[in-house]
Amino acid sequence: MHDPTPDTSLGSFAAVLAGELPGTWTSAYHPDRGGLNVHHVLTDAVWDMSEVAEALAKHPVDHCAVLQRHDGTRLFVTAQPGHAEGYLIAALAPDHVPAEAFRGVREPDGLAVDADPFSAAEDVTVDLLPRYYVALTQVRDNADRLALPQADPQRVVMTWSDGSLDVDKPDRADIARALTDSGFTFDSARDVLVLSGDDTAHQAASARAAGARLDELGIGVVLRHPQARPAPGTASVAPPTPTVAAPHRSR
């Protein structure tokens, strides 16, 4: 039969440890619930890919403690598995942060300590917390970047000029290559790429091919007519507009 009396040795260790760490910490003891898996919310948040993570994967957590500082920093404390004396301590990952923000960030792996809260406090202060601060800064920086508005996708503007289509020389070599492979030629005098209008059917096919190639690069295409001033008493006639492949994104 399960002994209803909780083992408070871990709770006592965690309470003393909290008083020895820099800053103001609170300690919350989570007792054994008769072998029920009620601590998974905490163990899932353990920020470790080394000794602590391996122990949690192989052994269920009967009881544990969580230390929390006023700034939200949290530490997870549990007994070492088996008959070993001492405890495992690891940082808990910050809440309300998108999973993508953790990509590429090295976990601030926890550590195994003796059952002496005073020496454990020194190990945590000198070893674990500095790693945690580095990882936390990186995650927050990533989260801030993810929260920034995404820039509009780059576009290529094709402008009509005397029946030809002109594109300002792109900065990116892959964009320039997509245009030249589709029939655009470089006019060094004007520093633009030109698609001749001598054969309008060929011009339209080349424009569609360029649009499809650019779409593969994630680049949109805009057709623009120059603002011409017609002579008095005359009306300007726009050249035929070739159909350009509509942007399409494949997943």
Salt bridges, closest charged atoms under 4 A:
GLU54 OE2 - LYS58 NZ 2.87
ASP71 OD2 - ARG69 NH2 2.85
ASP95 OD1 - ARG74 NH2 3.31
GLU100 OE2 - ARG103 NE 2.75
ASP109 OD2 - ARG106 NH2 3.57
ASP127 OD1 - ARG131 NH1 2.18
ASP166 OD2 - ARG190 NH1 2.69
ASP174 OD2 - ARG172 NH2 2.75
ASP181 OD2 - ARG213 NH2 3.48
ASP187 OD2 - ARG190 NE 3.09
ASP215 OD1 - ARG249 NH1 2.60
